[in-house]
Amino acid sequence: MLHAVVMSGGSGTRFWPRSRKSRPKQLLPLAGKNSMIRETVNRVRPWIAEEQTWVVTNKKQSAATAEELPEVPEAQILIEPQGRNTAPCIGLAAVALLEKDPDAVMLVMPADHVIGPAEKFEQAVNDALATIEQNPEQLVLFGVPPTYPSTGFGYIERGASLENAPKGVYRVESFREKPVHAVAEEYIATGSFYWNCGIFVWRADRILAALKEFEPEMHDRLQKIRPSFGTPQWHNQLQIEFPLMRSVSIDVGVLERAATPEAGRNVSVIEAPFDWDDLGSWQSLPRRFEPDENGNTVQGEYCGIDTSGCIVSSQDDHLIATIGVEDLIIVHTSDATLVARKDDENSIRQLIEKLAEDDYGKYL
């Protein structure tokens, strides 16, 4: 049985001040009328029931998450006591849902991606299911054909076509970390590299077996937690074992190692037929919303003179007005305003750290 596992514990700092710890970007309507997590679940609702939908989040976000997804059973909103990256997150979901379904297949998705059209996404997932049916050991990823030499995404190098699998399924030859621009151009020129979009399909028991092989200590701690699912001891076991797990991504902890010849190359990639965007920062909004005649991307009330190339976002009928500026990010919320150079957006992370240091934590 196919289960949807939505990873929703991120803080979305690059969308500050709209994104806050208690209500980060996945709980905001940044790409449409609904929150991003609502859109993620809606995307699979026609073919994955709420009884097979799971969310992994944290304590600060759990109430808002449950409010956004009232149809998801309370026991299937798993609350991490501490963020430990995606490998422990996925392992936790695997042990919980295996207690409900020993033959479970997991569709693992971040809560904050923009994907469409929905029917093409369903088609790709069906190809992944067909692949696993014929090759139960396979850990299946989706690779997005790159449209520009991004330095912000990891890359997957495809190898030969996978035997006994639908067309467009390949063995993974290698994983490459975020490259410099020149190297990204080289990847695109070969035609054999994809963006790693962080969406996976695999049997829950298979990913646990891979964790046992490559992250044995993490696996042992997950096994200590597993029997308590659905009991009053669950919370206490999580508090004891989860924070002690190594903080590591599923890519580094498992996938890169499972893709080697020594490990059997049991990792495959499907060329995504769907459109995808991770909507990682304010800089990504012009990809989703058509800029005006001056190149400004606007959300909310705005009026400008001699202004170009800006990203402007306002709430609550608050008017933003500009004169003689270009290439800025300008964001207004009820209690904070951000003005930043568009080409220095990564400094928002530094600003978040300074806000904490300078005792402005209430705005985080």
C-alpha positions as CSV (number, residue, x, y, z in Angstrom):
1,M,0.0,0.0,0.0
2,L,1.3,3.4,-0.9
3,H,1.7,6.0,1.9
4,A,2.4,9.7,1.5
5,V,5.1,11.0,3.9
6,V,5.3,14.8,4.0
7,M,8.5,16.2,5.6
8,S,7.4,19.5,7.2
9,G,9.9,20.5,9.8
10,G,11.9,23.2,8.1
11,S,12.1,26.8,9.2
12,G,12.2,28.5,5.8
13,T,14.5,31.3,7.0
14,R,15.1,32.7,3.5
15,F,11.5,33.7,3.4
16,W,11.8,35.8,6.6
17,P,9.9,37.9,7.7
18,R,6.8,36.1,6.3
19,S,8.3,32.7,7.4
20,R,8.6,32.3,11.2
21,K,9.6,29.3,13.3
22,S,6.0,28.7,14.4
23,R,4.6,29.2,10.9
24,P,7.3,28.7,8.3
25,K,6.9,28.8,4.5
26,Q,5.2,25.4,4.1
27,L,2.3,26.8,6.2
28,L,2.0,29.9,4.1
29,P,0.2,30.5,0.8
30,L,3.4,31.6,-1.1
31,A,2.6,29.9,-4.4
32,G,-1.2,30.2,-4.5
33,K,-4.3,30.5,-2.4
34,N,-3.6,27.5,-0.2
35,S,-0.6,26.9,2.1
36,M,2.2,24.9,0.5
37,I,1.6,21.9,2.7
38,R,-2.1,21.9,1.9
39,E,-1.2,21.9,-1.9
40,T,1.2,19.0,-1.3
41,V,-1.4,16.9,0.3
42,N,-4.1,17.9,-2.2
43,R,-1.8,16.8,-5.0
44,V,-2.0,13.2,-3.9
45,R,-5.5,13.1,-2.3
46,P,-7.2,11.6,-5.3
47,W,-5.0,8.5,-5.0
48,I,-3.7,8.4,-1.5
49,A,-6.3,8.4,1.3
50,E,-5.9,10.4,4.5
51,E,-5.5,7.1,6.4
52,Q,-2.3,6.6,4.4
53,T,-1.0,10.2,4.8
54,W,1.8,11.0,7.3
55,V,3.5,14.2,8.3
56,V,6.7,14.7,10.2
57,T,7.0,18.1,11.8
58,N,8.2,19.7,15.1
59,K,6.5,20.8,18.3
60,K,6.4,24.5,17.4
61,Q,4.6,23.8,14.1
62,S,2.5,20.8,15.1
63,A,-0.6,22.7,16.1
64,A,-0.6,24.8,12.9
65,T,0.1,21.7,10.8
66,A,-2.9,19.8,12.4
67,E,-5.1,22.8,11.7
68,E,-4.0,22.9,8.1
69,L,-4.6,19.2,7.6
70,P,-7.6,18.2,9.8
71,E,-8.2,15.1,7.8
72,V,-4.9,13.5,8.8
73,P,-5.2,11.3,11.8
74,E,-3.5,12.8,14.9
75,A,-1.3,9.7,15.4
76,Q,0.1,10.2,11.9
77,I,1.4,13.7,12.6
78,L,4.8,12.7,13.9
79,I,6.5,15.3,16.1
80,E,10.3,15.3,16.1
81,P,11.7,16.5,19.5
82,Q,14.7,18.0,17.7
83,G,15.6,18.5,14.1
84,R,18.1,15.9,12.9
85,N,17.9,16.3,9.1
86,T,16.1,14.0,6.6
87,A,17.6,10.5,7.4
88,P,16.2,10.3,11.0
89,C,13.0,12.0,9.8
90,I,12.4,9.3,7.1
91,G,13.5,6.5,9.4
92,L,11.0,7.7,12.1
93,A,8.2,7.7,9.5
94,A,9.2,4.2,8.3
95,V,9.1,2.6,11.7
96,A,5.8,4.2,12.5
97,L,3.9,3.3,9.4
98,L,5.4,-0.3,9.3
99,E,3.5,-0.8,12.6
100,K,0.3,-0.1,10.6
101,D,1.3,-1.7,7.2
102,P,4.1,-4.2,7.0
103,D,4.2,-3.9,3.2
104,A,4.1,-0.2,3.1
105,V,5.6,1.8,0.2
106,M,6.6,5.4,1.0
107,L,6.2,8.4,-1.2
108,V,8.4,10.9,0.6
109,M,7.9,14.6,-0.3
110,P,9.0,17.9,1.1
111,A,6.0,20.1,2.2
112,D,7.2,23.2,0.3
113,H,7.6,22.3,-3.3
114,V,5.6,23.5,-6.3
115,I,4.7,20.7,-8.7
116,G,2.4,20.4,-11.7
117,P,0.5,19.2,-13.4
118,A,-0.9,16.8,-10.8
119,E,-1.6,14.0,-13.4
120,K,2.0,14.0,-14.5
121,F,3.2,13.7,-11.0
122,E,0.8,10.8,-10.5
123,Q,2.2,9.2,-13.6
124,A,5.8,9.5,-12.3
125,V,4.8,7.9,-9.0
126,N,3.1,5.0,-10.8
127,D,6.3,4.4,-12.8
128,A,8.2,4.3,-9.4
129,L,5.7,1.8,-8.1
130,A,6.1,-0.4,-11.2
131,T,9.8,-0.2,-10.8
132,I,9.7,-1.3,-7.1
133,E,7.2,-4.1,-8.0
134,Q,9.8,-5.6,-10.3
135,N,12.8,-4.5,-8.3
136,P,11.9,-4.5,-4.6
137,E,15.4,-3.5,-3.5
138,Q,15.4,-0.3,-5.5
139,L,15.4,3.1,-3.8
140,V,13.7,5.4,-6.4
141,L,14.4,9.1,-6.8
142,F,13.0,11.7,-9.2
143,G,15.4,13.8,-11.2
144,V,14.3,17.1,-12.8
145,P,15.9,18.0,-16.1
146,P,17.8,21.2,-15.4
147,T,16.7,24.4,-17.2
148,Y,19.6,26.5,-16.2
149,P,23.0,26.0,-14.5
150,S,21.8,26.2,-10.9
151,T,24.4,26.3,-8.1
152,G,21.8,25.9,-5.5
153,F,20.7,22.3,-6.2
154,G,22.4,19.0,-5.9
155,Y,22.7,16.9,-9.1
156,I,22.1,13.3,-10.0
157,E,24.1,11.6,-12.7
158,R,22.2,8.9,-14.5
159,G,23.7,5.7,-15.7
160,A,22.3,2.9,-17.8
161,S,18.5,2.1,-18.1
162,L,17.3,-0.1,-15.2
163,E,16.2,-3.5,-16.3
164,N,12.6,-4.6,-15.8
165,A,11.4,-1.0,-15.3
166,P,9.4,1.5,-17.2
167,K,11.0,3.7,-19.8
168,G,12.9,6.7,-18.4
169,V,14.1,4.8,-15.2
170,Y,17.9,4.8,-14.9
171,R,20.5,3.5,-12.4
172,V,22.1,6.4,-10.5
173,E,25.7,6.7,-11.5
174,S,26.7,9.3,-8.9
175,F,25.5,12.2,-6.8
176,R,27.1,15.6,-7.0
177,E,26.9,18.4,-4.4
178,K,25.9,22.0,-5.3
179,P,28.5,22.9,-8.0
180,V,30.0,26.2,-9.0
181,H,28.5,27.8,-12.1
182,A,31.1,26.6,-14.6
183,V,30.7,23.0,-13.4
184,A,26.9,23.2,-13.5
185,E,27.2,24.3,-17.1
186,E,29.3,21.2,-17.8
187,Y,26.7,19.0,-16.2
188,I,23.9,20.4,-18.4
189,A,26.0,20.1,-21.5
190,T,26.4,16.3,-21.0
191,G,22.6,15.8,-20.9
192,S,23.0,13.1,-18.3
193,F,22.5,15.1,-15.1
194,Y,19.3,16.0,-13.2
195,W,18.4,18.3,-10.3
196,N,17.9,16.2,-7.2
197,C,14.4,17.4,-6.1
198,G,14.4,15.3,-2.9
199,I,11.3,13.3,-3.6
200,F,11.6,9.5,-3.1
201,V,9.7,6.2,-3.4
202,W,10.7,3.0,-1.7
203,R,9.5,0.2,0.5
204,A,9.6,1.2,4.1
205,D,11.3,-2.0,5.1
206,R,13.9,-1.5,2.4
207,I,14.9,2.0,3.6
208,L,15.2,0.6,7.2
209,A,17.4,-2.1,5.9
210,A,19.6,0.5,4.2
211,L,19.8,2.5,7.4
212,K,20.8,-0.7,9.2
213,E,23.6,-1.2,6.7
214,F,24.9,2.4,6.4
215,E,23.7,4.1,9.7
216,P,23.6,1.2,12.1
217,E,23.5,3.3,15.3
218,M,20.5,5.3,13.9
219,H,18.8,2.1,13.0
220,D,19.2,0.7,16.5
221,R,17.7,3.8,18.0
222,L,14.8,3.7,15.6
223,Q,14.2,0.1,16.6
224,K,14.0,1.1,20.2
225,I,11.3,3.6,19.4
226,R,9.3,1.4,17.0
227,P,7.4,-0.8,19.5
228,S,6.0,2.2,21.4
229,F,4.1,3.6,18.4
230,G,0.5,4.1,19.3
231,T,1.2,3.7,23.1
232,P,1.7,6.3,25.9
233,Q,5.4,5.5,25.8
234,W,5.9,6.8,22.3
235,H,6.6,10.4,23.3
236,N,9.1,9.4,26.0
237,Q,11.0,7.0,23.7
238,L,11.2,9.8,21.1
239,Q,12.6,12.2,23.6
240,I,15.3,9.7,24.7
241,E,16.4,8.3,21.4
242,F,15.7,10.8,18.6
243,P,18.0,13.6,19.7
244,L,20.9,11.2,19.9
245,M,20.7,10.2,16.2
246,R,23.3,11.5,13.8
247,S,22.1,14.6,12.0
248,V,22.5,13.7,8.3
249,S,20.5,13.8,5.1
250,I,19.1,10.7,3.6
251,D,21.3,11.5,0.5
252,V,24.6,11.5,2.4
253,G,23.6,8.9,5.0
254,V,22.2,6.3,2.6
255,L,21.7,7.1,-1.1
256,E,25.2,8.1,-2.0
257,R,26.5,4.9,-0.4
258,A,23.8,2.6,-1.8
259,A,24.5,3.8,-5.3
260,T,28.1,2.5,-5.3
261,P,29.0,-0.8,-7.1
262,E,30.1,-2.3,-3.8
263,A,26.6,-1.8,-2.4
264,G,24.8,-3.1,-5.5
265,R,23.8,0.1,-7.1
266,N,20.2,-0.2,-5.8
267,V,19.4,3.4,-6.4
268,S,17.5,4.5,-9.5
269,V,16.2,7.8,-10.9
270,I,13.1,8.6,-12.9
271,E,13.3,11.6,-15.3
272,A,10.5,13.8,-13.9
273,P,7.8,14.5,-16.4
274,F,6.3,17.2,-14.1
275,D,7.3,20.8,-13.6
276,W,9.1,21.4,-10.3
277,D,10.3,24.3,-8.2
278,D,11.5,24.2,-4.6
279,L,10.5,27.9,-4.0
280,G,13.4,28.2,-1.7
281,S,13.6,32.0,-1.3
282,W,12.2,35.3,-2.2
283,Q,14.4,35.2,-5.3
284,S,12.3,32.3,-6.6
285,L,9.0,34.3,-6.8
286,P,9.7,35.7,-10.3
287,R,9.7,32.1,-11.6
288,R,6.1,31.6,-10.3
289,F,4.6,35.1,-10.8
290,E,4.8,37.2,-13.9
291,P,6.9,40.3,-13.3
292,D,5.4,43.6,-14.4
293,E,6.6,45.8,-17.3
294,N,9.5,47.0,-15.1
295,G,10.6,43.6,-14.0
296,N,9.0,43.9,-10.5
297,T,7.4,40.9,-8.9
298,V,4.6,42.1,-6.6
299,Q,2.4,40.6,-4.0
300,G,0.0,42.9,-2.2
301,E,-0.5,46.7,-2.5
302,Y,2.3,48.5,-4.3
303,C,3.0,51.8,-6.2
304,G,6.4,52.7,-7.6
305,I,8.2,55.4,-9.6
306,D,11.4,54.7,-11.4
307,T,11.6,51.2,-9.8
308,S,12.8,48.0,-11.5
309,G,13.8,44.5,-10.8
310,C,12.4,44.4,-7.3
311,I,10.5,41.7,-5.4
312,V,7.8,43.4,-3.3
313,S,5.5,41.6,-0.8
314,S,3.0,43.2,1.5
315,Q,0.1,42.1,3.7
316,D,-3.0,43.4,5.3
317,D,-3.7,46.1,2.7
318,H,-0.5,47.9,3.7
319,L,0.8,49.9,0.7
320,I,4.5,49.7,-0.2
321,A,5.7,52.7,-2.3
322,T,9.1,53.1,-3.9
323,I,11.0,55.8,-5.7
324,G,14.2,55.3,-7.7
325,V,15.3,51.9,-6.5
326,E,16.2,48.7,-8.3
327,D,17.0,45.0,-7.6
328,L,15.7,45.0,-4.0
329,I,13.7,42.6,-1.9
330,I,11.0,44.6,0.1
331,V,8.8,42.6,2.4
332,H,6.3,44.0,4.9
333,T,4.4,42.0,7.6
334,S,2.4,43.2,10.6
335,D,5.5,43.4,12.9
336,A,8.6,43.4,10.7
337,T,9.9,44.9,7.4
338,L,12.8,43.6,5.3
339,V,14.7,45.6,2.8
340,A,17.6,43.7,1.2
341,R,19.7,43.7,-2.0
342,K,18.4,41.0,-4.3
343,D,21.9,39.8,-5.2
344,D,22.8,39.3,-1.5
345,E,19.8,37.2,-0.4
346,N,21.9,34.6,1.5
347,S,22.6,37.3,4.0
348,I,19.1,36.8,5.3
349,R,20.5,33.8,7.2
350,Q,23.1,36.1,8.8
351,L,20.3,38.5,9.7
352,I,18.4,35.7,11.4
353,E,21.4,35.0,13.5
354,K,21.9,38.6,14.4
355,L,18.3,39.0,15.4
356,A,18.8,36.2,17.9
357,E,22.0,37.6,19.2
358,D,20.5,41.1,19.6
359,D,17.5,39.9,21.6
360,Y,15.0,40.2,18.8
361,G,14.0,36.5,19.1
362,K,10.3,37.3,19.3
363,Y,10.5,38.2,15.6
364,L,11.9,34.8,14.5
